[in-house]
């Protein structure tokens, strides 16, 4: 997956007197990954992941209109999740257990 991903919002979002007309999603940092893992609900995990990737408060993500969310889902979430699944599969294929040779 290529980062960053620019998403121009069809419906600007205003939070705390700051208007967002575009969100730029980058690879999540370690802090974002930890926050996502600690969230209990999948919906909250998505909010935290998107907020971390865009470098905005979660309140901005919560105000995204459905039409813009669908674009983010298609261009950011879907490819990111596919990328992560491929990485996990690749790691699993490289893992050979504890490294001990099998007995004959």
C-alpha positions as CSV (number, residue, x, y, z in Angstrom):
1,X,0.0,0.0,0.0
2,X,1.3,3.4,-0.9
3,X,1.1,6.2,1.7
4,X,0.0,8.9,2.1
5,X,-3.5,8.8,0.7
6,X,-5.2,12.1,0.2
7,X,-9.0,12.2,0.5
8,X,-10.8,15.4,-0.5
9,X,-14.0,15.5,1.5
10,X,-17.2,16.2,-0.4
11,X,-18.7,17.5,2.8
12,X,-16.2,19.6,4.9
13,X,-16.0,18.8,8.6
14,X,-15.8,21.5,11.3
15,X,-14.6,20.5,14.8
16,X,-13.5,23.1,17.4
17,X,-13.7,25.9,14.8
18,X,-11.3,24.1,12.5
19,X,-12.7,23.1,9.1
20,X,-11.3,20.0,7.3
21,X,-11.8,19.9,3.5
22,X,-9.2,17.1,3.0
23,X,-7.8,14.3,5.1
24,X,-4.3,12.8,4.5
25,X,-4.0,9.2,5.7
26,X,-0.5,7.9,6.5
27,X,0.8,4.7,7.9
28,X,-0.2,4.3,11.5
29,X,2.4,4.9,14.2
30,X,3.0,2.5,17.1
31,X,0.9,4.6,19.4
32,X,-2.1,4.2,17.1
33,X,-1.5,0.5,16.8
34,X,-1.6,0.2,20.6
35,X,-4.7,2.3,20.9
36,X,-6.5,0.1,18.3
37,X,-5.5,-3.1,20.0
38,X,-6.8,-1.8,23.4
39,X,-10.2,-0.7,22.0
40,X,-12.9,-3.2,22.9
41,X,-15.3,-2.7,19.9
42,X,-14.5,-3.0,16.2
43,X,-16.2,0.3,15.5
44,X,-14.0,2.1,18.0
45,X,-11.0,0.3,16.6
46,X,-11.8,1.7,13.1
47,X,-12.3,5.3,14.5
48,X,-9.0,5.2,16.3
49,X,-7.2,3.7,13.3
50,X,-8.5,6.4,10.9
51,X,-7.9,9.2,13.4
52,X,-4.4,8.1,14.0
53,X,-3.7,7.6,10.3
54,X,-5.1,11.1,9.5
55,X,-3.5,12.8,12.5
56,X,-6.8,14.2,13.6
57,X,-8.9,13.9,16.7
58,X,-11.5,11.1,16.7
59,X,-14.2,13.7,16.8
60,X,-13.3,14.6,13.2
61,X,-13.7,11.0,12.1
62,X,-17.0,10.7,13.8
63,X,-18.4,13.6,11.8
64,X,-17.5,12.2,8.4
65,X,-20.5,11.9,6.2
66,X,-21.4,8.5,4.7
67,X,-20.4,9.4,1.2
68,X,-16.9,10.4,2.3
69,X,-16.6,7.4,4.6
70,X,-17.3,5.1,1.6
71,X,-14.4,6.8,-0.3
72,X,-12.2,6.3,2.8
73,X,-13.2,2.7,3.1
74,X,-12.4,2.0,-0.5
75,X,-9.1,3.9,-0.8
76,X,-7.7,3.6,2.8
77,X,-9.3,1.0,5.0
78,X,-9.8,-1.8,2.4
79,X,-6.3,-1.6,1.0
80,X,-4.8,-1.2,4.5
81,X,-6.6,-4.3,5.8
82,X,-5.6,-6.3,2.7
83,X,-2.0,-5.2,3.2
84,X,-2.0,-6.2,6.9
85,X,-3.6,-9.6,6.1
86,X,-0.9,-10.2,3.5
87,X,1.9,-9.3,6.0
88,X,0.4,-11.6,8.6
89,X,0.2,-14.4,6.1
90,X,3.8,-13.8,5.0
91,X,5.1,-13.8,8.5
92,X,3.2,-17.1,9.3
93,X,4.8,-18.7,6.2
94,X,8.3,-17.7,7.4
95,X,7.8,-18.9,10.9
96,X,9.1,-22.4,11.4
97,X,8.2,-22.9,15.0
98,X,11.0,-22.9,17.6
99,X,13.8,-23.6,15.1
100,X,14.6,-27.1,16.4
101,X,15.0,-29.8,13.8
102,X,12.4,-32.5,13.6
103,X,13.5,-35.9,14.9
104,X,13.6,-38.7,12.4
